[in-house]
């Protein structure tokens, strides 16, 4: 096994959009309470309050859940934003599914046995901005405004372990191709999460 210190430079930027367990709880509460079916703000507030009281929750508990569910990035204990290892492992599997044979490192179901990522530190603690766009519902054609916090112009640094020393060069080429063609994180089809490998040295 070989351990490497890597740096991935994100020029346009990265969007995390984590799906927190708290988000699942918020969605469940809203569905079970029927709050979104109420037609007025007053009725929505009363409906939500009644459901919360019947389940021994306070409005403060619910607001705390909402705040947790809306956190835009994964962070280290220090508060620094990170590109999490599981996003990078998902990136590897996604690249393995679409990369040409000349670049492909392994099949998607094998890729996690060859490469082990750690979280990558970004040097950022707050978003650089918010990207807004309209999203069309595929069934109703109704559009809704979606906002996503992003960070831009940074180099994410951390460690990468390759279980087979013989494939180090191919692994770098594979990751570089994926950074250019696929990207990591959310909104990749819109160009977010694309990167260049700028650092690659023994750890």
N, C-alpha and C positions, 0 to 999 in steps of 0.2 A: 504494500500500500504506500502511496505517496501523498503527502500533505502539501498543499499549495496555498499561498497567499494570493488572492485575486482581487482585481478592481474592475468593476463594470461601470462605464460612464454612460449616464442617461442624460442626453441633451434635451430632448423635448420634455421628458418627465415620466413620472410613475404615479399610478393611481392604485391604492390598496383595496378600497371597498371591502373590508372584511365582512364575513357573515357570522356575526357573533351569536353565541347561544342566547344572549339577551334579545336579539332580534326575533328569534323563533318564539320566545315567550311573549313579546309585544304583539306579534302577529296573532298568536293564539288567543290572547286576551281580547283583542279587537274583534276577532271572529266570534268568540263565545259570548261576548257581551252584546254584540249587535250594534256597537257604537257607530259604525260607519253607515248603518241603515237609517239612523235618526236624521230628520230633515233640517233641524235647526241646531245652532251651537248650544243653546240652552238644553235642548233634549239630549244632545250628545253628552254634555257634561253630567246630566242627571243619570243617564243610562250607564256611563262608565263608573260613576260614583257608587251606584247601587250594586254593580257587579263586583267592584273591588271590596266593598263592605261585606258582601256575602262570602267572599273568599279570604277574609281577614287580611286584606291589603289596604294600605293608605294611598292617597293620591301621590304623596311624596315617594313611596316605594315605586309606584308606576313611573313617575317622572325620572327617577334614578335609573330604572330599566331602560327607558327611552334614551337617556344620555349615554348609557353604556352601549346600547345598540347602534348609536350613530357615530361612535368613534371611527375616524376615517382611515387609521393606519394601525398596524401592529407596532408596538414599541418595546424597547428594552426597559429594565427596571429604572434606569436613569432618566427615562422619558425620551430618549433618542429614537427616532423613527427607524425601523428596520425593514428590509426586504426579507420576509420570513423564509425559512428553509422549505416549508411545504409549498410555497409559491414557486420556488426554484425547482423543486422536484416535479411539480406539475408542469412547469415549463419544459423540463427535460423530456417528459413523456409526450407532451404535445409536439415537440420538435421531432422526436423519434418517429412519430406517426406521419409526418409530412416531408421529412428531409429526403433528398435523393440518395440513392444507394452509395454514391461516392463520398457522401458526407456522414451518413447515418452511423452512429456509434453502436447502437444495439436496437433490438425491437422494443416497443414501448413497455411490454411486460418484464423486460430484463434490465431496463435502464437504471432502476433504483439499486440494483445489486452492484453496479459498476461505479456509481458516483454518489457521494454523500456530501450534501451542502450543510453549512451552518448558516445561521442568520447573518445577513450582511448589514453592517452599520452604514447609515447614509450621511451622518454629520448634521442632520436636520432634526429640529424638535417641533417645528410648526409648519403648516402648509405654506406653500408659496402663492397659492391662489385657488380659485374655484372654477371649474369648467362646467358650463351649463349647456344643455342641449335638449331638444324635444325628442321623446321616445314614442314611437307609434305602437299601440297595442295590436298584435297580429290578428285578433278576432274582430275587434270593434272599429279599428282604424282611428280611434280616439288618441290624441297626443297628450302627453304629460311632460312637464318640465322636470328634468333630473339634474341634480347638481352633485359634483364629485370634487373633493379636495385633491390637490396634486402637489408634488414637489418636483422641481426642475433643476437642470444644470448641476448635477452632483455625481460623485463617484462612490458607489456602494462597495465597501471593502469587508473582507472576511476570509474564511478558510473553506477549502474544497478538498475532499479526499477522493482519490481514485484508487480503486482496489487492485487494478492491474497496471503496473508501471509502464508496460509496453504500449499502452494506448493513450499516453499523456498528450502527444501531439494531436492525435485524432480527436481527443476529447476537447482540446482547445478549439480546433477547427469547427467541431460540431456546435459548441457553445457560441462561438462567434457568428456562425451562420444563423443559429436560432435567434441571437440577439438582434440581428439585422432583419430577419424575415418573419419572426413570430412575436417575440417580446414576452414580457412577464407582467403579471398583475391584471388589472381590469382595463377595458376599452382598448384592447390591443389592435382590433381591426381599424381603429381610428388613429393608429400611429403611436399610442401611448405605450410605455414599457419597453421600447426598443433601446438597445444599448450596444456599446462597443467594448470589447475586452481590451483594457489599457494596462493592466498589471497581471503578471502571471509568473510568480517566483516560488522556489521551495520555501515552505514555512519553517 
